């Protein structure tokens, strides 16, 4: 007689640590905590209603994401984003996202197209209501569909480690009026190319999107550096 199998958990419940990490991550991305600002445990415990242990675990996790850095004698602060950091992140994104878009376009299924378009719709809704936290989550969902469709699971793990910093750059550039194309229009072109199975067009759409946002981020970060000097 075979042993009964455990039922699969489709949507595991978020732990308290997960909730605190999400809240802190969004606060940093949205600018509630500014670059260079100290993250003091006791006020954070009081504001979030959690223990110091949870706050410390969260800070260590966000340090691994590159959103927090620990300075000797000062403790944890919100990490600053330099122009060089941004350029490196965009270089990594270009390598991984273009390859994923090409592979996804080659392998796309009708079910994959449906999921990708649904993820794009959620992203557009988040952008329309200007909800930074929702933009962070829905952008991640949109790209997750692309990497999953490509079968690039290891590459997606790398991108997830950068997601916090990617989202900081995304919010920095999202509402700038001098973009070559609005962000959702770029996403439409990427989605349409993948849905059409056109790998070359998918790659070109990703590159166009990254060229646009990288130029704006570089300009804005250069301005911040100049003001800091």
NUTOR-769892 format. One record per atom (N, C-alpha, C): atom name; y, z, x; residue number from 0. Coordinates in Angstrom, 1 decimal, padded with zeros to 4 digits. Layout:
// NUTOR-769892
('CA',(Y,Z,X),NUM) ...
// end
This chain:
// NUTOR-769892
('N',(-001.2,000.0,000.8),0) ('CA',(000.0,000.0,000.0),0) ('C',(001.2,000.0,000.9),0) ('N',(002.1,-001.0,000.7),1) ('CA',(003.3,-001.1,001.5),1) ('C',(004.3,000.0,001.2),1) ('N',(005.1,000.4,002.1),2) ('CA',(006.1,001.4,001.9),2) ('C',(007.3,000.8,001.3),2) ('N',(008.0,001.5,000.4),3) ('CA',(009.2,000.9,-000.2),3) ('C',(010.3,000.8,000.8),3) ('N',(011.1,-000.3,000.7),4) ('CA',(012.2,-000.6,001.6),4) ('C',(013.4,000.2,001.1),4) ('N',(014.3,000.5,002.0),5) ('CA',(015.6,001.1,001.7),5) ('C',(016.5,000.1,001.0),5) ('N',(017.2,000.5,000.0),6) ('CA',(018.1,-000.4,-000.6),6) ('C',(019.3,-000.7,000.3),6) ('N',(019.8,-001.9,000.4),7) ('CA',(020.9,-002.2,001.2),7) ('C',(022.2,-001.7,000.6),7) ('N',(023.1,-001.2,001.5),8) ('CA',(024.4,-000.7,001.1),8) ('C',(025.4,-001.8,001.3),8) ('N',(025.8,-002.4,000.2),9) ('CA',(026.7,-003.6,000.4),9) ('C',(028.1,-003.2,000.8),9) ('N',(028.6,-002.1,000.3),10) ('CA',(030.0,-001.6,000.6),10) ('C',(029.9,-000.2,000.9),10) ('N',(029.6,000.2,002.2),11) ('CA',(029.6,001.6,002.6),11) ('C',(030.9,002.3,002.3),11) ('N',(030.9,003.5,001.8),12) ('CA',(032.1,004.3,001.6),12) ('C',(032.9,004.5,002.9),12) ('N',(034.2,004.5,002.8),13) ('CA',(035.0,004.8,004.0),13) ('C',(035.0,006.3,004.2),13) ('N',(034.8,006.6,005.5),14) ('CA',(034.9,008.0,005.9),14) ('C',(036.4,008.4,006.0),14) ('N',(036.6,009.8,006.1),15) ('CA',(037.9,010.3,006.3),15) ('C',(038.5,009.7,007.6),15) ('N',(037.8,009.6,008.6),16) ('CA',(038.3,009.0,009.9),16) ('C',(038.7,007.6,009.7),16) ('N',(037.9,006.8,008.9),17) ('CA',(038.2,005.4,008.7),17) ('C',(039.6,005.3,007.9),17) ('N',(039.7,006.2,006.9),18) ('CA',(041.0,006.2,006.1),18) ('C',(042.2,006.5,007.0),18) ('N',(042.0,007.5,007.8),19) ('CA',(043.1,007.9,008.7),19) ('C',(043.5,006.9,009.7),19) ('N',(042.4,006.2,010.3),20) ('CA',(042.6,005.1,011.2),20) ('C',(043.4,004.0,010.5),20) ('N',(043.0,003.6,009.3),21) ('CA',(043.7,002.6,008.6),21) ('C',(045.1,002.9,008.3),21) ('N',(045.4,004.2,007.9),22) ('CA',(046.7,004.6,007.6),22) ('C',(047.6,004.6,008.8),22) ('N',(047.1,005.1,010.0),23) ('CA',(047.9,005.1,011.2),23) ('C',(048.1,003.7,011.8),23) ('N',(047.1,002.9,011.7),24) ('CA',(047.2,001.5,012.2),24) ('C',(048.3,000.8,011.4),24) ('N',(048.3,000.9,010.1),25) ('CA',(049.3,000.2,009.3),25) ('C',(050.7,000.8,009.6),25) ('N',(050.8,002.1,009.8),26) ('CA',(052.1,002.7,010.1),26) ('C',(052.7,002.1,011.4),26) ('N',(051.8,001.9,012.4),27) ('CA',(052.3,001.3,013.6),27) ('C',(052.6,-000.1,013.4),27) ('N',(051.8,-000.9,012.8),28) ('CA',(052.0,-002.3,012.6),28) ('C',(053.3,-002.5,011.8),28) ('N',(053.5,-001.7,010.8),29) ('CA',(054.7,-001.8,009.9),29) ('C',(056.0,-001.3,010.5),29) ('N',(055.9,-000.6,011.7),30) ('CA',(057.1,-000.1,012.3),30) ('C',(057.5,001.3,011.9),30) ('N',(056.6,002.0,011.1),31) ('CA',(056.9,003.4,010.7),31) ('C',(057.0,004.2,012.0),31) ('N',(056.1,004.0,012.9),32) ('CA',(056.2,004.5,014.3),32) ('C',(056.6,003.4,015.2),32) ('N',(057.7,003.6,015.9),33) ('CA',(058.2,002.5,016.7),33) ('C',(057.6,002.5,018.1),33) ('N',(057.6,001.3,018.8),34) ('CA',(057.1,001.3,020.2),34) ('C',(057.8,002.3,021.1),34) ('N',(057.0,003.0,021.8),35) ('CA',(057.5,004.1,022.7),35) ('C',(057.6,005.4,022.1),35) ('N',(057.5,005.5,020.7),36) ('CA',(057.6,006.8,020.1),36) ('C',(056.3,007.7,020.3),36) ('N',(056.6,009.0,020.6),37) ('CA',(055.5,009.9,020.8),37) ('C',(054.8,010.2,019.5),37) ('N',(053.5,010.3,019.6),38) ('CA',(052.6,010.7,018.4),38) ('C',(052.2,012.1,018.6),38) ('N',(052.9,013.0,017.9),39) ('CA',(052.6,014.5,018.1),39) ('C',(051.6,014.9,017.1),39) ('N',(050.6,015.6,017.6),40) ('CA',(049.4,016.0,016.7),40) ('C',(049.8,016.8,015.5),40) ('N',(050.6,017.9,015.7),41) ('CA',(050.8,018.8,014.6),41) ('C',(051.5,018.1,013.4),41) ('N',(052.6,017.4,013.6),42) ('CA',(053.3,016.7,012.5),42) ('C',(052.3,015.7,011.8),42) ('N',(051.5,015.0,012.6),43) ('CA',(050.6,014.0,012.1),43) ('C',(049.6,014.7,011.2),43) ('N',(049.1,015.9,011.6),44) ('CA',(048.1,016.7,010.8),44) ('C',(048.7,017.1,009.5),44) ('N',(050.0,017.5,009.6),45) ('CA',(050.7,018.0,008.3),45) ('C',(050.9,016.8,007.4),45) ('N',(051.3,015.7,007.9),46) ('CA',(051.6,014.5,007.1),46) ('C',(050.4,013.9,006.4),46) ('N',(049.3,013.9,007.2),47) ('CA',(048.1,013.3,006.7),47) ('C',(047.1,014.2,006.0),47) ('N',(047.4,015.5,006.2),48) ('CA',(046.5,016.5,005.6),48) ('C',(045.1,016.6,006.2),48) ('N',(045.0,016.4,007.5),49) ('CA',(043.7,016.3,008.2),49) ('C',(043.8,017.2,009.4),49) ('N',(042.6,017.5,010.0),50) ('CA',(042.5,018.3,011.2),50) ('C',(043.0,017.7,012.5),50) ('N',(043.2,018.5,013.5),51) ('CA',(043.5,017.9,014.8),51) ('C',(042.4,017.0,015.4),51) ('N',(041.2,017.4,015.1),52) ('CA',(040.0,016.6,015.6),52) ('C',(040.1,015.2,015.1),52) ('N',(040.4,015.1,013.8),53) ('CA',(040.4,013.7,013.2),53) ('C',(041.6,012.9,013.8),53) ('N',(042.8,013.6,013.9),54) ('CA',(043.9,012.9,014.5),54) ('C',(043.6,012.5,016.0),54) ('N',(043.0,013.3,016.7),55) ('CA',(042.7,013.0,018.1),55) ('C',(041.7,011.8,018.2),55) ('N',(040.7,011.8,017.3),56) ('CA',(039.7,010.7,017.3),56) ('C',(040.4,009.4,016.9),56) ('N',(041.4,009.5,016.0),57) ('CA',(042.1,008.3,015.5),57) ('C',(043.0,007.8,016.7),57) ('N',(043.6,008.7,017.4),58) ('CA',(044.5,008.2,018.5),58) ('C',(043.6,007.6,019.6),58) ('N',(042.5,008.1,019.9),59) ('CA',(041.6,007.5,020.9),59) ('C',(041.1,006.1,020.4),59) ('N',(040.8,006.0,019.1),60) ('CA',(040.4,004.7,018.6),60) ('C',(041.5,003.7,018.7),60) ('N',(042.7,004.1,018.3),61) ('CA',(043.9,003.2,018.3),61) ('C',(044.3,002.8,019.8),61) ('N',(044.0,003.7,020.7),62) ('CA',(044.2,003.4,022.1),62) ('C',(043.3,002.3,022.6),62) ('N',(042.0,002.3,022.1),63) ('CA',(041.1,001.3,022.4),63) ('C',(041.5,-000.1,021.8),63) ('N',(042.3,000.0,020.7),64) ('CA',(042.8,-001.3,020.1),64) ('C',(044.0,-001.8,020.8),64) ('N',(044.6,-000.9,021.7),65) ('CA',(045.8,-001.3,022.3),65) ('C',(047.1,-001.0,021.6),65) ('N',(047.0,-000.2,020.5),66) ('CA',(048.2,000.1,019.7),66) ('C',(048.8,001.4,020.2),66) ('N',(048.0,002.2,020.9),67) ('CA',(048.5,003.5,021.5),67) ('C',(048.2,003.5,023.0),67) ('N',(049.1,004.2,023.7),68) ('CA',(048.8,004.4,025.1),68) ('C',(049.0,005.9,025.4),68) ('N',(048.3,006.4,026.4),69) ('CA',(048.4,007.8,026.8),69) ('C',(049.2,007.9,028.1),69) ('N',(050.3,008.5,028.1),70) ('CA',(051.1,008.7,029.3),70) ('C',(051.0,010.0,029.9),70) ('N',(050.7,010.2,031.2),71) ('CA',(050.6,011.5,031.8),71) ('C',(051.9,012.3,031.6),71) ('N',(051.7,013.5,031.2),72) ('CA',(052.9,014.4,030.9),72) ('C',(053.6,014.2,029.6),72) ('N',(053.3,013.1,028.9),73) ('CA',(053.9,012.8,027.6),73) ('C',(052.9,012.8,026.5),73) ('N',(051.7,012.4,026.8),74) ('CA',(050.7,012.3,025.7),74) ('C',(050.7,010.9,025.1),74) ('N',(050.2,010.8,023.9),75) ('CA',(050.1,009.5,023.2),75) ('C',(051.5,009.0,022.7),75) ('N',(051.7,007.7,022.9),76) ('CA',(052.9,007.0,022.4),76) ('C',(052.4,005.7,021.8),76) ('N',(053.3,005.2,020.9),77) ('CA',(053.0,003.8,020.4),77) ('C',(053.2,002.8,021.5),77) ('N',(052.2,002.0,021.8),78) ('CA',(052.2,001.1,022.9),78) ('C',(053.3,000.0,022.6),78) ('N',(054.0,-000.4,023.7),79) ('CA',(055.0,-001.4,023.6),79) ('C',(054.3,-002.8,023.8),79) ('N',(054.8,-003.8,023.2),80) ('CA',(054.3,-005.2,023.3),80) ('C',(055.2,-006.0,024.3),80) ('N',(054.7,-006.4,025.4),81) ('CA',(055.5,-007.2,026.3),81) ('C',(055.3,-008.6,026.1),81) ('N',(056.2,-009.5,026.7),82) ('CA',(056.0,-010.9,026.5),82) ('C',(054.7,-011.4,027.2),82) ('N',(054.3,-010.8,028.3),83) ('CA',(053.1,-011.1,029.0),83) ('C',(051.9,-010.7,028.1),83) ('N',(051.9,-009.6,027.5),84) ('CA',(050.9,-009.2,026.6),84) ('C',(050.7,-010.2,025.5),84) ('N',(051.8,-010.6,024.9),85) ('CA',(051.8,-011.5,023.8),85) ('C',(051.2,-012.9,024.3),85) ('N',(051.6,-013.4,025.4),86) ('CA',(051.1,-014.6,025.9),86) ('C',(049.6,-014.6,026.1),86) ('N',(049.1,-013.5,026.7),87) ('CA',(047.7,-013.3,026.9),87) ('C',(046.9,-013.3,025.6),87) ('N',(047.5,-012.6,024.6),88) ('CA',(046.8,-012.6,023.3),88) ('C',(046.7,-013.9,022.7),88) ('N',(047.8,-014.7,022.8),89) ('CA',(047.8,-016.0,022.2),89) ('C',(046.9,-017.0,023.0),89) ('N',(046.8,-016.8,024.3),90) ('CA',(045.8,-017.6,025.0),90) ('C',(044.4,-017.3,024.6),90) ('N',(044.1,-016.0,024.4),91) ('CA',(042.7,-015.7,023.9),91) ('C',(042.5,-016.2,022.5),91) ('N',(043.5,-016.1,021.6),92) ('CA',(043.3,-016.6,020.3),92) ('C',(043.1,-018.1,020.3),92) ('N',(043.9,-018.8,021.1),93) ('CA',(043.8,-020.3,021.2),93) ('C',(042.3,-020.7,021.6),93) ('N',(041.8,-020.0,022.6),94) ('CA',(040.4,-020.4,023.0),94) ('C',(039.4,-020.1,021.9),94) ('N',(039.5,-018.9,021.3),95) ('CA',(038.5,-018.5,020.4),95) ('C',(038.6,-019.1,019.0),95) ('N',(039.9,-019.2,018.5),96) ('CA',(040.1,-019.7,017.1),96) ('C',(039.9,-021.2,017.0),96) ('N',(040.3,-021.9,018.0),97) ('CA',(040.1,-023.4,018.0),97) ('C',(038.6,-023.7,018.0),97) ('N',(037.9,-023.0,018.8),98) ('CA',(036.4,-023.3,018.9),98) ('C',(035.8,-022.9,017.6),98) ('N',(036.2,-021.8,017.0),99) ('CA',(035.6,-021.3,015.7),99) ('C',(036.0,-022.3,014.6),99) ('N',(037.2,-022.8,014.5),100) ('CA',(037.6,-023.7,013.5),100) ('C',(036.8,-025.0,013.6),100) ('N',(036.6,-025.5,014.8),101) ('CA',(035.8,-026.7,015.0),101) ('C',(034.4,-026.5,014.5),101) ('N',(033.8,-025.5,015.0),102) ('CA',(032.4,-025.2,014.6),102) ('C',(032.2,-025.0,013.1),102) ('N',(033.2,-024.2,012.5),103) ('CA',(033.1,-023.9,011.1),103) ('C',(033.2,-025.3,010.3),103) ('N',(034.1,-026.1,010.7),104) ('CA',(034.3,-027.4,010.0),104) ('C',(033.0,-028.2,010.1),104) ('N',(032.3,-028.2,011.2),105) ('CA',(031.0,-028.9,011.3),105) ('C',(029.9,-028.3,010.5),105) ('N',(030.0,-027.0,010.3),106) ('CA',(028.8,-026.3,009.6),106) ('C',(029.2,-025.9,008.2),106) ('N',(030.3,-026.2,007.7),107) ('CA',(030.8,-025.6,006.4),107) ('C',(029.9,-026.1,005.3),107) ('N',(029.6,-025.1,004.3),108) ('CA',(028.8,-025.4,003.1),108) ('C',(029.8,-025.2,001.9),108) ('N',(029.3,-025.7,000.8),109) ('CA',(030.1,-025.5,-000.4),109) ('C',(030.4,-024.0,-000.7),109) ('N',(029.4,-023.2,-000.5),110) ('CA',(029.7,-021.8,-000.7),110) ('C',(030.7,-021.2,000.3),110) ('N',(030.6,-021.7,001.5),111) ('CA',(031.6,-021.3,002.6),111) ('C',(033.0,-021.7,002.2),111) ('N',(033.1,-022.9,001.7),112) ('CA',(034.5,-023.4,001.2),112) ('C',(035.0,-022.5,000.2),112) ('N',(034.2,-022.1,-000.8),113) ('CA',(034.6,-021.3,-001.9),113) ('C',(035.1,-019.9,-001.4),113) ('N',(034.4,-019.4,-000.4),114) ('CA',(034.8,-018.1,000.2),114) ('C',(036.0,-018.2,001.0),114) ('N',(036.2,-019.3,001.7),115) ('CA',(037.4,-019.5,002.6),115) ('C',(038.6,-019.6,001.7),115) ('N',(038.5,-020.4,000.6),116) ('CA',(039.6,-020.6,-000.3),116) ('C',(040.0,-019.3,-001.0),116) ('N',(039.0,-018.5,-001.4),117) ('CA',(039.3,-017.3,-002.0),117) ('C',(040.0,-016.3,-001.1),117) ('N',(039.6,-016.3,000.2),118) ('CA',(040.2,-015.5,001.2),118) ('C',(041.7,-015.9,001.4),118) ('N',(041.9,-017.2,001.4),119) ('CA',(043.2,-017.8,001.6),119) ('C',(044.1,-017.4,000.4),119) ('N',(043.6,-017.4,-000.8),120) ('CA',(044.4,-017.0,-002.0),120) ('C',(044.8,-015.5,-001.9),120) ('N',(043.9,-014.7,-001.4),121) ('CA',(044.2,-013.3,-001.2),121) ('C',(045.3,-013.1,-000.2),121) ('N',(045.2,-013.9,000.9),122) ('CA',(046.2,-013.8,001.9),122) ('C',(047.6,-014.2,001.4),122) ('N',(047.6,-015.3,000.7),123) ('CA',(048.9,-015.8,000.1),123) ('C',(049.5,-014.7,-000.8),123) ('N',(048.7,-014.1,-001.6),124) ('CA',(049.2,-013.0,-002.5),124) ('C',(049.8,-011.9,-001.7),124) ('N',(049.2,-011.5,-000.6),125) ('CA',(049.7,-010.4,000.2),125) ('C',(051.0,-010.8,000.8),125) ('N',(051.1,-012.0,001.3),126) ('CA',(052.4,-012.5,001.9),126) ('C',(053.5,-012.6,000.8),126) ('N',(053.1,-013.0,-000.4),127) ('CA',(054.1,-013.1,-001.4),127) ('C',(054.7,-011.8,-001.8),127) ('N',(053.9,-010.7,-001.8),128) ('CA',(054.5,-009.4,-002.2),128) ('C',(055.0,-008.6,-000.9),128) ('N',(054.9,-009.3,000.2),129) ('CA',(055.4,-008.7,001.5),129) ('C',(054.8,-007.3,001.7),129) ('N',(053.5,-007.2,001.6),130) ('CA',(052.7,-006.0,001.9),130) ('C',(052.1,-006.1,003.3),130) ('N',(052.7,-005.4,004.3),131) ('CA',(052.1,-005.5,005.7),131) ('C',(050.6,-005.1,005.8),131) ('N',(050.3,-004.0,005.1),132) ('CA',(048.9,-003.6,005.1),132) ('C',(048.0,-004.6,004.5),132) ('N',(048.4,-005.2,003.4),133) ('CA',(047.5,-006.2,002.8),133) ('C',(047.5,-007.4,003.6),133) ('N',(048.6,-007.8,004.2),134) ('CA',(048.6,-009.0,005.1),134) ('C',(047.6,-008.8,006.2),134) ('N',(047.6,-007.6,006.8),135) ('CA',(046.6,-007.3,007.9),135) ('C',(045.2,-007.5,007.4),135) ('N',(044.9,-006.9,006.3),136) ('CA',(043.5,-007.0,005.8),136) ('C',(043.1,-008.4,005.4),136) ('N',(044.0,-009.1,004.6),137) ('CA',(043.6,-010.4,004.1),137) ('C',(043.6,-011.4,005.2),137) ('N',(044.4,-011.3,006.2),138) ('CA',(044.4,-012.2,007.4),138) ('C',(043.1,-012.1,008.1),138) ('N',(042.7,-010.8,008.3),139) ('CA',(041.4,-010.5,009.0),139) ('C',(040.2,-011.1,008.2),139) ('N',(040.3,-011.0,006.8),140) ('CA',(039.2,-011.6,006.0),140) ('C',(039.2,-013.1,006.1),140) ('N',(040.4,-013.7,006.1),141) ('CA',(040.4,-015.2,006.2),141) ('C',(039.8,-015.7,007.5),141) ('N',(040.2,-015.0,008.6),142) ('CA',(039.6,-015.5,009.9),142) ('C',(038.1,-015.1,010.1),142) ('N',(037.7,-014.0,009.4),143) ('CA',(036.3,-013.6,009.4),143) ('C',(035.5,-014.6,008.8),143) ('N',(036.0,-015.3,007.7),144) ('CA',(035.2,-016.3,007.1),144) ('C',(035.0,-017.5,008.1),144) ('N',(036.1,-017.8,008.8),145) ('CA',(036.0,-018.9,009.8),145) ('C',(035.0,-018.7,010.9),145) ('N',(035.1,-017.5,011.5),146) ('CA',(034.2,-017.1,012.6),146) ('C',(032.8,-017.0,012.1),146) ('N',(032.6,-016.5,010.9),147) ('CA',(031.2,-016.4,010.3),147) ('C',(030.7,-017.7,010.0),147) ('N',(031.5,-018.6,009.5),148) ('CA',(031.1,-020.0,009.2),148) ('C',(030.7,-020.7,010.5),148) ('N',(031.4,-020.4,011.6),149) ('CA',(031.1,-021.0,012.8),149) ('C',(029.9,-020.4,013.5),149) ('N',(029.5,-019.2,013.1),150) ('CA',(028.4,-018.5,013.8),150) ('C',(028.8,-017.9,015.1),150) ('N',(030.1,-017.6,015.2),151) ('CA',(030.6,-017.1,016.4),151) ('C',(030.8,-015.6,016.3),151) ('N',(029.7,-014.8,016.2),152) ('CA',(029.8,-013.4,015.9),152) ('C',(030.4,-012.6,017.1),152) ('N',(030.0,-013.0,018.3),153) ('CA',(030.5,-012.3,019.5),153) ('C',(032.0,-012.5,019.7),153) ('N',(032.4,-013.8,019.5),154) ('CA',(033.8,-014.1,019.6),154) ('C',(034.6,-013.3,018.6),154) ('N',(034.1,-013.1,017.4),155) ('CA',(034.8,-012.3,016.3),155) ('C',(034.9,-010.9,016.7),155) ('N',(033.9,-010.3,017.4),156) ('CA',(034.0,-008.9,017.9),156) ('C',(035.2,-008.8,018.9),156) ('N',(035.4,-009.8,019.7),157) ('CA',(036.5,-009.8,020.6),157) ('C',(037.8,-009.8,019.9),157) ('N',(037.9,-010.7,018.9),158) ('CA',(039.1,-010.8,018.1),158) ('C',(039.4,-009.5,017.3),158) ('N',(038.4,-008.9,016.8),159) ('CA',(038.6,-007.6,016.1),159) ('C',(039.2,-006.5,017.0),159) ('N',(038.8,-006.5,018.3),160) ('CA',(039.4,-005.5,019.2),160) ('C',(040.9,-005.8,019.4),160) ('N',(041.3,-007.0,019.1),161) ('CA',(042.8,-007.4,019.3),161) ('C',(043.5,-007.4,018.0),161) ('N',(042.8,-007.1,016.9),162) ('CA',(043.4,-007.3,015.6),162) ('C',(044.7,-006.5,015.3),162) ('N',(044.7,-005.3,015.8),163) ('CA',(046.0,-004.5,015.7),163) ('C',(047.2,-005.2,016.3),163) ('N',(047.0,-005.6,017.6),164) ('CA',(048.1,-006.2,018.3),164) ('C',(048.4,-007.6,017.7),164) ('N',(047.4,-008.3,017.3),165) ('CA',(047.6,-009.6,016.6),165) ('C',(048.4,-009.4,015.4),165) ('N',(048.2,-008.4,014.6),166) ('CA',(048.9,-008.1,013.4),166) ('C',(050.4,-007.7,013.7),166) ('N',(050.6,-007.0,014.8),167) ('CA',(052.0,-006.7,015.1),167) ('C',(052.7,-008.0,015.4),167) ('N',(052.1,-008.9,016.1),168) ('CA',(052.8,-010.2,016.4),168) ('C',(052.9,-011.0,015.1),168) ('N',(052.0,-010.9,014.2),169) ('CA',(052.0,-011.7,013.0),169) ('C',(053.2,-011.2,012.1),169) ('N',(053.4,-009.9,012.0),170) ('CA',(054.5,-009.4,011.2),170) ('C',(055.8,-009.7,011.9),170) ('N',(055.8,-009.7,013.2),171) ('CA',(057.0,-010.1,014.0),171) ('C',(057.5,-011.5,013.7),171) ('N',(056.6,-012.4,013.4),172) ('CA',(057.0,-013.8,013.3),172) ('C',(056.9,-014.3,011.8),172) ('N',(056.3,-013.5,010.9),173) ('CA',(056.0,-014.0,009.6),173) ('C',(057.2,-014.4,008.8),173) ('N',(058.3,-013.7,008.9),174) ('CA',(059.5,-014.0,008.0),174) ('C',(060.6,-014.7,008.7),174) ('N',(060.4,-015.1,009.9),175) ('CA',(061.4,-015.8,010.7),175) ('C',(061.8,-017.2,010.0),175) ('N',(063.1,-017.4,009.8),176) ('CA',(063.5,-018.7,009.1),176) ('C',(063.3,-019.9,010.0),176) ('N',(063.2,-019.8,011.3),177) ('CA',(063.1,-021.0,012.1),177) ('C',(061.7,-021.4,012.5),177) ('N',(060.7,-021.0,011.7),178) ('CA',(059.4,-021.5,011.9),178) ('C',(059.3,-023.0,011.6),178) ('N',(058.5,-023.7,012.3),179) ('CA',(058.3,-025.1,012.0),179) ('C',(057.6,-025.3,010.7),179) ('N',(056.7,-024.4,010.3),180) ('CA',(056.1,-024.3,009.0),180) ('C',(055.9,-022.9,008.6),180) ('N',(056.0,-022.5,007.3),181) ('CA',(055.7,-021.2,006.9),181) ('C',(054.3,-020.9,007.2),181) ('N',(054.0,-019.6,007.4),182) ('CA',(052.6,-019.2,007.7),182) ('C',(051.6,-019.7,006.7),182) ('N',(051.8,-019.4,005.4),183) ('CA',(050.8,-019.9,004.4),183) ('C',(050.5,-021.4,004.5),183) ('N',(051.6,-022.2,004.9),184) ('CA',(051.4,-023.6,005.0),184) ('C',(050.4,-024.0,006.1),184) ('N',(050.6,-023.2,007.2),185) ('CA',(049.6,-023.4,008.3),185) ('C',(048.2,-023.1,007.9),185) ('N',(048.0,-022.0,007.2),186) ('CA',(046.7,-021.6,006.7),186) ('C',(046.1,-022.6,005.8),186) ('N',(047.0,-023.2,004.9),187) ('CA',(046.5,-024.3,004.0),187) ('C',(045.9,-025.5,004.9),187) ('N',(046.6,-025.9,005.9),188) ('CA',(046.2,-027.0,006.7),188) ('C',(044.9,-026.7,007.4),188) ('N',(044.7,-025.4,007.9),189) ('CA',(043.5,-025.0,008.6),189) ('C',(042.4,-025.1,007.6),189) ('N',(042.6,-024.5,006.4),190) ('CA',(041.6,-024.4,005.4),190) ('C',(041.2,-025.8,004.9),190) ('N',(042.1,-026.7,004.6),191) ('CA',(041.8,-028.0,004.2),191) ('C',(041.0,-028.8,005.2),191) ('N',(041.4,-028.7,006.4),192) ('CA',(040.7,-029.4,007.5),192) ('C',(039.2,-029.0,007.6),192) ('N',(039.0,-027.6,007.5),193) ('CA',(037.6,-027.1,007.6),193) ('C',(036.9,-027.6,006.3),193) ('N',(037.5,-027.4,005.2),194) ('CA',(036.8,-027.8,003.9),194) ('C',(036.4,-029.3,003.9),194) ('N',(037.2,-030.1,004.6),195) ('CA',(036.9,-031.6,004.7),195) ('C',(035.9,-031.9,005.8),195) ('N',(035.5,-030.9,006.5),196) ('CA',(034.5,-031.1,007.6),196) ('C',(035.1,-031.8,008.8),196) ('N',(036.4,-031.8,009.0),197) ('CA',(037.1,-032.5,010.0),197) ('C',(037.4,-031.6,011.2),197) ('N',(036.5,-031.5,012.2),198) ('CA',(036.6,-030.6,013.3),198) ('C',(037.9,-030.8,014.1),198) ('N',(038.2,-032.1,014.3),199) ('CA',(039.4,-032.4,015.2),199) ('C',(040.7,-031.9,014.4),199) ('N',(040.8,-032.2,013.1),200) ('CA',(042.0,-031.7,012.4),200) ('C',(042.0,-030.2,012.3),200) ('N',(040.9,-029.6,012.2),201) ('CA',(040.9,-028.1,012.2),201) ('C',(041.4,-027.5,013.5),201) ('N',(041.0,-028.1,014.6),202) ('CA',(041.5,-027.6,015.9),202) ('C',(043.0,-027.9,016.0),202) ('N',(043.4,-029.1,015.6),203) ('CA',(044.9,-029.4,015.7),203) ('C',(045.7,-028.4,014.8),203) ('N',(045.2,-028.1,013.6),204) ('CA',(045.9,-027.2,012.7),204) ('C',(046.0,-025.8,013.3),204) ('N',(045.0,-025.3,013.9),205) ('CA',(045.0,-024.0,014.6),205) ('C',(046.0,-024.0,015.7),205) ('N',(046.0,-025.1,016.5),206) ('CA',(046.9,-025.2,017.7),206) ('C',(048.3,-025.3,017.2),206) ('N',(048.6,-026.0,016.2),207) ('CA',(050.0,-026.1,015.6),207) ('C',(050.5,-024.7,015.2),207) ('N',(049.6,-024.0,014.5),208) ('CA',(049.9,-022.7,014.0),208) ('C',(050.3,-021.7,015.2),208) ('N',(049.4,-021.7,016.2),209) ('CA',(049.6,-020.9,017.3),209) ('C',(050.9,-021.3,018.2),209) ('N',(051.1,-022.6,018.3),210) ('CA',(052.3,-023.0,019.0),210) ('C',(053.5,-022.5,018.4),210) ('N',(053.6,-022.6,017.0),211) ('CA',(054.7,-022.2,016.2),211) ('C',(055.0,-020.7,016.4),211) ('N',(054.0,-019.9,016.2),212) ('CA',(054.1,-018.4,016.2),212) ('C',(054.4,-017.9,017.6),212) ('N',(053.7,-018.5,018.6),213) ('CA',(053.9,-018.1,020.0),213) ('C',(055.3,-018.3,020.5),213) ('N',(055.9,-019.4,020.1),214) ('CA',(057.3,-019.7,020.5),214) ('C',(058.2,-018.7,019.9),214) ('N',(058.0,-018.3,018.7),215) ('CA',(058.9,-017.4,018.0),215) ('C',(058.7,-016.0,018.6),215) ('N',(057.5,-015.6,018.8),216) ('CA',(057.2,-014.2,019.4),216) ('C',(057.8,-014.1,020.8),216) ('N',(057.6,-015.2,021.5),217) ('CA',(058.2,-015.1,022.9),217) ('C',(059.7,-014.9,022.9),217) ('N',(060.3,-015.6,022.0),218) ('CA',(061.8,-015.5,021.9),218) ('C',(062.2,-014.1,021.5),218) ('N',(061.6,-013.6,020.4),219) ('CA',(061.9,-012.3,019.9),219) ('C',(061.7,-011.2,021.0),219) ('N',(060.5,-011.3,021.6),220) ('CA',(060.2,-010.3,022.6),220) ('C',(061.1,-010.4,023.9),220) ('N',(061.5,-011.6,024.2),221) ('CA',(062.5,-011.7,025.3),221) ('C',(063.8,-011.1,024.9),221) ('N',(064.2,-011.2,023.7),222) ('CA',(065.5,-010.6,023.2),222) ('C',(065.3,-009.0,023.2),222) ('N',(064.2,-008.5,022.9),223) ('CA',(064.0,-007.1,022.9),223) ('C',(064.0,-006.6,024.4),223) ('N',(063.4,-007.4,025.3),224) ('CA',(063.4,-007.0,026.7),224) ('C',(064.9,-006.9,027.2),224) ('N',(065.7,-007.9,026.8),225) ('CA',(067.0,-008.0,027.3),225) ('C',(067.8,-006.8,026.8),225) ('N',(067.6,-006.4,025.5),226) ('CA',(068.3,-005.2,024.9),226) ('C',(067.9,-004.0,025.6),226) ('N',(066.6,-003.9,026.0),227) ('CA',(066.1,-002.7,026.7),227) ('C',(066.7,-002.6,028.1),227) ('N',(066.9,-003.7,028.7),228) ('CA',(067.6,-003.7,030.1),228) ('C',(069.0,-003.3,030.0),228) 
// end
